[in-house]
Amino acid sequence: MSPKGPVLRVAAVLAAAAVLTACVSTAPAPPASIAPSSPIDAAVEAGSRLCSCRIGVAARHIESGLAYDRRADEPFEAASVIKIAVLTEAMALVREGRVDLAERWTLTPGNKASESGWLKLFDPGLAPTWNDLVTLMIGPSDNTATNAWIERLGIETINARMGSLGFANVRLLSVLPWLDPTVPGPRWTGLRFGVATPGEVALWFSRVATGDLLDEDASRRIFRYLDTAPSRVRLARRFSSAALWAGKTGTMSGVRNDAGILRTGKGRFVLVVFTDASPGGNETSPIHPAVAAMGDIARAIVDEWSRNLPDVGEPK
């Protein structure tokens, strides 16, 4: 048998192997930008699928400087979270000596607002202090108390103050609808109450936490209002009572928002989640998909960051 046959066959095999090796070595690497989602990203993506809605997230850890943002610079309907702008201007005027919180305001049939709150249920003639009205505006989110403050302060003045403090994208747009006993049902169709970005709301809460909003005394006052009867149904829903929560919710048709400061043994977490375009359902239900998504996102952020954070002691 001629040796040329085996030699040719070996040469052919070696050539084929060389081609295969070249193909493997020159195959393009996966794009560097494609990486597995972090647990936080995964929670946000799962939450968006769960509620079929747009979700904006801004989170900060005060002590370490950790931060997370998703659609944080996009504007959302703020709903009652915009009441933090009213609170800011009110405390600024208290600081300047132009508002006395001990003065009293009188409830009348004509100054009751619709929807959330207790004041609309009370008899005319009730005279709560302006301090009472702040407490009612933030904790129970009373709309009558809110309108009283907006009418006293003025929408343009409130927005100018927020702009001067670096919150140009947190803007109050209107008073809330007044109560009309002759009209059945809510009168909120087409209402735009306020607009805000999650990122600027997170900055606002961060400055409250560090005592840097207006001044240290005003920041403490603001924090006390946020810490009085805050709802734990949304962002704080998956944390035990050992984790302290101070914050402000907002709810309108298709909109569920929450923002605040969670204090744990790992420090202070500023958490802001805004949602819109949610499908129908009970607006206040704690099992609404958008509300459930908020709790899952907050839990993912705190768990992921806490793994590498030092203990700072009992929360206060």
KOLLO-127479 format. One record per residue (C-alpha): residue number from 1; x, y, z. Coordinates in Angstrom, 1 decimal. Example, Ala and Ser with C-alpha at 12.3 -4.5 7.8 and 13.67 -1.06 7.14 Angstrom:
<1, <12.3, -4.5, 7.8>>
<2, <13.7, -1.1, 7.1>>
END
This chain:
<1, <0.0, 0.0, 0.0>>
<2, <1.3, 3.4, -0.9>>
<3, <2.2, 5.7, 2.1>>
<4, <0.7, 8.6, 0.3>>
<5, <-2.9, 7.6, 1.3>>
<6, <-2.3, 7.6, 5.1>>
<7, <-0.2, 10.8, 4.9>>
<8, <-2.9, 12.6, 3.0>>
<9, <-5.5, 11.5, 5.4>>
<10, <-3.5, 12.7, 8.4>>
<11, <-2.8, 16.0, 6.7>>
<12, <-6.6, 16.4, 6.1>>
<13, <-7.4, 15.7, 9.7>>
<14, <-4.8, 18.2, 10.9>>
<15, <-6.1, 20.9, 8.6>>
<16, <-9.7, 20.4, 9.8>>
<17, <-8.5, 20.6, 13.4>>
<18, <-6.7, 23.9, 12.6>>
<19, <-9.9, 25.3, 11.1>>
<20, <-12.0, 24.3, 14.1>>
<21, <-9.4, 25.8, 16.5>>
<22, <-9.4, 29.1, 14.5>>
<23, <-13.2, 29.2, 14.7>>
<24, <-13.2, 28.7, 18.4>>
<25, <-10.4, 31.2, 19.1>>
<26, <-12.0, 34.0, 17.0>>
<27, <-15.6, 33.6, 18.2>>
<28, <-16.8, 37.0, 19.6>>
<29, <-17.0, 37.2, 23.4>>
<30, <-20.3, 38.1, 25.0>>
<31, <-20.8, 41.8, 25.3>>
<32, <-19.4, 43.1, 28.5>>
<33, <-22.7, 45.0, 29.2>>
<34, <-24.7, 41.7, 29.4>>
<35, <-24.4, 40.5, 33.0>>
<36, <-26.6, 38.6, 35.4>>
<37, <-29.1, 40.9, 37.1>>
<38, <-28.4, 41.7, 40.7>>
<39, <-30.9, 40.6, 43.3>>
<40, <-32.2, 44.2, 43.4>>
<41, <-32.6, 44.4, 39.6>>
<42, <-34.3, 41.0, 39.7>>
<43, <-36.8, 42.2, 42.3>>
<44, <-37.6, 45.4, 40.4>>
<45, <-38.1, 43.5, 37.2>>
<46, <-40.3, 40.9, 38.9>>
<47, <-42.3, 43.7, 40.6>>
<48, <-42.9, 45.4, 37.2>>
<49, <-44.2, 42.1, 35.8>>
<50, <-46.3, 41.5, 38.9>>
<51, <-48.1, 44.8, 38.8>>
<52, <-47.9, 45.4, 35.0>>
<53, <-46.9, 49.0, 35.8>>
<54, <-44.0, 51.5, 35.5>>
<55, <-41.8, 51.4, 38.6>>
<56, <-39.3, 54.1, 39.7>>
<57, <-36.9, 53.3, 42.5>>
<58, <-34.3, 55.4, 44.4>>
<59, <-32.6, 53.9, 47.4>>
<60, <-29.8, 55.3, 49.6>>
<61, <-27.9, 54.0, 52.6>>
<62, <-27.0, 57.0, 54.8>>
<63, <-24.0, 55.7, 56.6>>
<64, <-22.2, 54.0, 53.7>>
<65, <-23.3, 56.1, 50.7>>
<66, <-24.7, 53.0, 48.8>>
<67, <-27.2, 54.0, 46.1>>
<68, <-29.5, 52.3, 43.7>>
<69, <-31.6, 54.0, 41.0>>
<70, <-34.1, 52.7, 38.4>>
<71, <-36.1, 55.3, 36.5>>
<72, <-35.1, 57.6, 39.3>>
<73, <-34.9, 60.7, 37.1>>
<74, <-38.3, 60.1, 35.4>>
<75, <-41.3, 62.2, 36.6>>
<76, <-44.2, 60.4, 38.2>>
<77, <-47.5, 61.6, 39.6>>
<78, <-46.5, 62.1, 43.3>>
<79, <-50.1, 61.8, 44.7>>
<80, <-49.9, 62.5, 48.5>>
<81, <-46.1, 62.2, 48.6>>
<82, <-46.1, 65.8, 47.3>>
<83, <-47.3, 66.8, 50.8>>
<84, <-43.6, 66.7, 51.8>>
<85, <-43.3, 70.0, 49.8>>
<86, <-46.1, 71.6, 51.8>>
<87, <-44.4, 70.3, 55.0>>
<88, <-41.1, 71.8, 53.9>>
<89, <-42.5, 75.3, 53.3>>
<90, <-44.5, 75.2, 56.6>>
<91, <-41.4, 74.3, 58.6>>
<92, <-39.4, 77.0, 56.8>>
<93, <-41.9, 79.6, 57.9>>
<94, <-41.9, 78.2, 61.4>>
<95, <-38.1, 78.5, 61.4>>
<96, <-38.4, 82.1, 60.1>>
<97, <-40.9, 83.0, 62.9>>
<98, <-43.7, 83.7, 60.4>>
<99, <-46.0, 80.8, 61.4>>
<100, <-47.1, 79.9, 65.0>>
<101, <-48.1, 76.3, 65.1>>
<102, <-50.1, 76.9, 68.3>>
<103, <-52.6, 79.1, 66.4>>
<104, <-55.9, 77.6, 65.6>>
<105, <-57.8, 77.0, 62.4>>
<106, <-61.6, 76.6, 62.2>>
<107, <-63.4, 73.8, 60.3>>
<108, <-66.4, 74.9, 58.3>>
<109, <-68.7, 73.1, 55.8>>
<110, <-66.9, 74.9, 52.9>>
<111, <-63.3, 74.0, 53.8>>
<112, <-63.7, 70.2, 53.9>>
<113, <-61.9, 68.2, 51.2>>
<114, <-63.0, 65.0, 49.7>>
<115, <-61.4, 61.5, 50.0>>
<116, <-58.9, 60.7, 52.7>>
<117, <-58.9, 62.0, 56.2>>
<118, <-61.0, 62.5, 59.3>>
<119, <-61.7, 66.2, 59.4>>
<120, <-64.4, 65.9, 56.7>>
<121, <-66.4, 63.7, 59.2>>
<122, <-66.3, 66.2, 62.0>>
<123, <-68.8, 68.9, 62.9>>
<124, <-68.1, 72.5, 61.8>>
<125, <-66.6, 74.6, 64.5>>
<126, <-63.7, 72.2, 65.4>>
<127, <-60.6, 74.3, 65.9>>
<128, <-57.4, 72.2, 65.6>>
<129, <-54.0, 73.9, 65.9>>
<130, <-51.8, 74.3, 62.8>>
<131, <-49.5, 71.7, 64.4>>
<132, <-52.5, 69.3, 64.5>>
<133, <-53.0, 70.0, 60.8>>
<134, <-49.5, 69.1, 59.9>>
<135, <-49.8, 65.9, 61.9>>
<136, <-53.0, 65.0, 60.1>>
<137, <-51.6, 66.0, 56.7>>
<138, <-48.6, 63.6, 57.0>>
<139, <-49.6, 60.6, 59.1>>
<140, <-53.3, 60.0, 58.2>>
<141, <-52.8, 62.0, 55.0>>
<142, <-55.9, 64.2, 55.7>>
<143, <-56.9, 66.2, 52.6>>
<144, <-58.8, 68.9, 54.5>>
<145, <-55.7, 69.6, 56.6>>
<146, <-53.6, 69.6, 53.4>>
<147, <-55.8, 72.1, 51.6>>
<148, <-55.8, 74.4, 54.7>>
<149, <-52.0, 74.5, 54.5>>
<150, <-51.9, 74.9, 50.7>>
<151, <-54.3, 77.9, 50.9>>
<152, <-52.3, 79.5, 53.7>>
<153, <-48.9, 79.0, 52.0>>
<154, <-49.7, 79.2, 48.3>>
<155, <-48.7, 76.8, 45.5>>
<156, <-46.2, 79.1, 43.9>>
<157, <-44.5, 79.9, 47.2>>
<158, <-44.3, 76.2, 48.0>>
<159, <-42.7, 75.3, 44.6>>
<160, <-40.3, 78.3, 44.8>>
<161, <-39.0, 77.0, 48.2>>
<162, <-38.5, 73.5, 46.8>>
<163, <-36.6, 74.9, 43.8>>
<164, <-34.4, 77.0, 46.0>>
<165, <-33.5, 73.9, 48.0>>
<166, <-32.5, 71.9, 44.9>>
<167, <-35.8, 70.1, 44.3>>
<168, <-36.9, 71.6, 41.0>>
<169, <-38.6, 68.4, 39.9>>
<170, <-40.8, 68.1, 43.1>>
<171, <-43.8, 70.4, 42.3>>
<172, <-47.2, 70.8, 43.8>>
<173, <-49.8, 71.4, 41.0>>
<174, <-53.2, 72.0, 42.7>>
<175, <-55.3, 71.9, 45.8>>
<176, <-57.3, 68.7, 46.4>>
<177, <-61.0, 68.5, 45.3>>
<178, <-63.4, 70.1, 47.8>>
<179, <-66.1, 68.0, 49.4>>
<180, <-69.5, 68.3, 47.7>>
<181, <-72.2, 66.3, 49.5>>
<182, <-74.5, 66.6, 46.5>>
<183, <-72.1, 64.9, 44.1>>
<184, <-71.8, 61.1, 44.6>>
<185, <-68.4, 59.4, 44.5>>
<186, <-65.0, 60.9, 44.2>>
<187, <-64.3, 64.0, 42.0>>
<188, <-60.7, 63.1, 41.0>>
<189, <-61.0, 62.4, 37.3>>
<190, <-58.1, 63.9, 35.5>>
<191, <-56.6, 65.4, 38.7>>
<192, <-52.9, 66.1, 38.7>>
<193, <-52.0, 66.9, 42.3>>
<194, <-48.2, 66.9, 42.1>>
<195, <-45.2, 65.6, 40.2>>
<196, <-41.8, 64.3, 41.5>>
<197, <-38.9, 62.1, 40.5>>
<198, <-37.9, 59.2, 42.8>>
<199, <-34.4, 60.5, 42.9>>
<200, <-35.2, 64.0, 44.2>>
<201, <-37.6, 62.5, 46.8>>
<202, <-34.8, 60.2, 48.0>>
<203, <-32.5, 63.3, 48.2>>
<204, <-35.1, 65.1, 50.3>>
<205, <-35.4, 62.2, 52.7>>
<206, <-31.6, 61.8, 52.9>>
<207, <-31.3, 65.5, 53.8>>
<208, <-33.9, 65.1, 56.5>>
<209, <-32.0, 62.1, 57.9>>
<210, <-28.7, 63.9, 58.0>>
<211, <-30.2, 67.1, 59.4>>
<212, <-29.4, 69.1, 56.3>>
<213, <-32.9, 70.2, 55.2>>
<214, <-33.3, 73.9, 56.1>>
<215, <-31.4, 73.3, 59.3>>
<216, <-30.9, 70.6, 62.0>>
<217, <-33.8, 71.7, 64.1>>
<218, <-36.2, 71.9, 61.2>>
<219, <-35.1, 68.5, 60.0>>
<220, <-35.8, 67.0, 63.4>>
<221, <-39.3, 68.6, 63.3>>
<222, <-40.0, 67.2, 59.9>>
<223, <-38.7, 63.8, 60.8>>
<224, <-41.1, 63.7, 63.9>>
<225, <-44.1, 64.3, 61.6>>
<226, <-42.9, 61.5, 59.2>>
<227, <-42.4, 59.2, 62.2>>
<228, <-46.0, 59.8, 63.6>>
<229, <-48.3, 56.9, 62.5>>
<230, <-46.7, 56.2, 59.1>>
<231, <-48.3, 53.4, 57.0>>
<232, <-46.3, 50.2, 57.1>>
<233, <-48.5, 48.5, 54.4>>
<234, <-46.1, 49.2, 51.5>>
<235, <-42.4, 49.6, 51.7>>
<236, <-42.2, 48.5, 55.3>>
<237, <-44.6, 45.6, 55.0>>
<238, <-41.9, 42.8, 55.0>>
<239, <-40.0, 44.1, 58.0>>
<240, <-40.6, 43.4, 61.6>>
<241, <-41.5, 46.2, 64.0>>
<242, <-37.9, 46.1, 65.2>>
<243, <-37.1, 48.0, 61.9>>
<244, <-38.4, 51.5, 62.5>>
<245, <-40.2, 53.3, 59.6>>
<246, <-40.9, 57.0, 59.0>>
<247, <-42.4, 57.9, 55.7>>
<248, <-45.2, 59.2, 53.4>>
<249, <-47.5, 57.2, 51.0>>
<250, <-49.4, 58.5, 48.0>>
<251, <-52.4, 56.9, 46.3>>
<252, <-54.5, 57.9, 43.2>>
<253, <-56.1, 56.0, 40.4>>
<254, <-53.4, 53.7, 39.0>>
<255, <-50.8, 55.3, 41.3>>
<256, <-49.3, 53.8, 44.4>>
<257, <-46.2, 55.5, 46.0>>
<258, <-44.3, 55.2, 49.1>>
<259, <-41.1, 56.9, 50.4>>
<260, <-39.3, 57.0, 53.7>>
<261, <-36.5, 56.1, 56.1>>
<262, <-36.1, 52.6, 57.4>>
<263, <-33.9, 52.3, 60.5>>
<264, <-32.3, 48.9, 61.3>>
<265, <-29.2, 47.6, 63.1>>
<266, <-27.4, 48.2, 59.8>>
<267, <-28.1, 51.9, 59.6>>
<268, <-30.6, 54.1, 57.8>>
<269, <-32.1, 53.1, 54.4>>
<270, <-33.9, 55.8, 52.4>>
<271, <-36.4, 53.9, 50.2>>
<272, <-38.5, 55.5, 47.5>>
<273, <-40.7, 53.5, 45.1>>
<274, <-43.2, 55.1, 42.7>>
<275, <-45.6, 53.2, 40.5>>
<276, <-48.1, 54.2, 37.8>>
<277, <-50.3, 52.8, 35.1>>
<278, <-51.4, 50.0, 37.5>>
<279, <-54.5, 48.1, 36.4>>
<280, <-57.7, 48.5, 38.4>>
<281, <-58.5, 47.0, 41.7>>
<282, <-59.0, 48.2, 45.3>>
<283, <-56.9, 51.3, 45.6>>
<284, <-56.1, 50.8, 49.2>>
<285, <-55.8, 47.0, 49.2>>
<286, <-52.6, 45.7, 50.9>>
<287, <-52.6, 42.8, 48.5>>
<288, <-52.7, 44.9, 45.4>>
<289, <-49.8, 43.8, 43.0>>
<290, <-48.1, 47.2, 43.1>>
<291, <-48.2, 47.3, 46.9>>
<292, <-46.8, 43.7, 47.0>>
<293, <-44.1, 44.7, 44.5>>
<294, <-43.0, 47.6, 46.7>>
<295, <-42.5, 45.3, 49.7>>
<296, <-40.4, 42.8, 47.7>>
<297, <-38.2, 45.6, 46.3>>
<298, <-37.6, 47.1, 49.7>>
<299, <-36.7, 43.7, 51.2>>
<300, <-34.3, 43.0, 48.3>>
<301, <-32.5, 46.3, 48.7>>
<302, <-32.1, 46.0, 52.5>>
<303, <-31.1, 42.3, 52.4>>
<304, <-28.5, 42.8, 49.6>>
<305, <-26.8, 45.8, 51.2>>
<306, <-27.0, 44.5, 54.8>>
<307, <-24.9, 41.5, 53.9>>
<308, <-21.7, 43.6, 53.9>>
<309, <-22.7, 46.4, 56.2>>
<310, <-21.4, 46.6, 59.8>>
<311, <-23.7, 46.7, 62.8>>
<312, <-24.4, 50.2, 64.1>>
<313, <-26.5, 49.2, 67.1>>
<314, <-30.2, 49.4, 67.9>>
<315, <-32.2, 51.6, 65.5>>
<316, <-33.6, 54.9, 67.0>>
END
